[in-house]
Amino acid sequence: MNSLQKDLWDWKGDYLYVKVLYSKAGIATQILVYDIEEELCFLIDIGDGILRDLVSLPEKYYENIHAILCTHGHFDHIGGLFSFLGFLRMINRNKKLLLIYPPKVIEIEGIVRTFQESYSNSIPYEIKLNEIIEKIHIKNITISAFPVQHRGSIVGGKKLPNIPSVGYIIEKKGERILYTGDTGYFEDLKKHITDVDYALIEGTYKEKKTPFHLSIPEAEKLGKLAKNYKIIHQHTSRNE
């Protein structure tokens, strides 16, 4: 039996446990998934504050993070990556770390390259970069990625084009958890979410504001297609 108190998990399945460590739009998102049989952990996204979130847990959870699944390159989803890599160096980790992300996310590749150049031959563990197209198998877990509808920020009044961005499904022995990542509504979302055991669905705004984020009513409607769900990534604003 794991040493975390039962009420610290947002959801517990037969094989996978899930905890949303933190999630606020424009600040940070990080989600912990725990394989209770293999005692392996997976992080989905790694925003700022990740170390404070992880060290509040028993050591075995952050020491046994096998892979980080990044949905896209926006700062609130990868802002804690450099500090986490540094933390693993400090505690002398000797196990390989797998970074999974959609193709052409230059932010992730840049952070890892800078970290490796900064510390050269003094990194005691291997960092393996793995672009995901559709599926990756890790032991008896299948990680599937699906493209979502997201876009870059507005810079100088000019909208940036669509960016590489995905949602994830983690499956073990038929048990499935899903995270939409940052996305607006599109029809295939219903297909992905229907009948999953636990869905984490972004609901950024109270009302529909953009085609590149879900509103809370949209998220609630989609959530009801899953067996269980939680709305995350809500926007905090004094004007709402």
C-alpha positions, 0 to 999 in steps of 0.5 A: 500500500502506498504511503500517501494519505488516501485523500491526497489523490484526486482519483484512484483506479485499480492500477493508476492513481492521479493527483493534480499537483497544481493547475492555473491557466497562465501560471502552471500545470503539473499532474502526477500519475502513479503506477501502483504495481511498478511504483513508477511515476509520470508527470504530465506537464511541468510548470513553475513551482514543481519542486515545491509541489513534489517535495511535499510528497514522500521521496519515493514519488519524485525519485521514481518519476520515469517520464515527463509528458509535455503537452506543448511548449508554453511557459506555464506547462514547461516553466519548471523543467530546468529547475527539476533537471537541476534538482535531479542532478543535485540528488545524484539521480542515476536512472534515465529520465524520459521526456515525451513531447509533440514534434518540433517543440523547440522550447523543450529542446532548448531547455535541455540543451542549455542544461546539458551545456551548462553542466557538461559532464557532471550530469549523473543521469541520461535525459532521453528526448522522445517525440511522440507521434501516436503511441509509446509503450513503457512496460505494460503502460501505453501512452497515446497522444492526440492533436488538439486545437491550441495556438500561440500567444499574441505578440505585438498584436499579431496572432502566432500560428497553431503550435505543436500541442497534444492531449494524452491518454495513459492506459494500463490493463484497460484502465484509461486516464486522459488529459486534454491539454490546452485546447478549444472544442473540436468534435473528436474530443468527444471520441477521445473522452467517451468512457475513459475512467478519469478525464482531466479537462481544461476549463479556462474561462467561465464563458466562451472567449476563444476557439483555443480554450474550453469554457467551463460549460464545454468542459462539464459537458465533455466530462460527463462522457467519461466515467469520472472527471475533473476540470482544471486549468481555470483562469484567475482574473480580477475581471471575472 
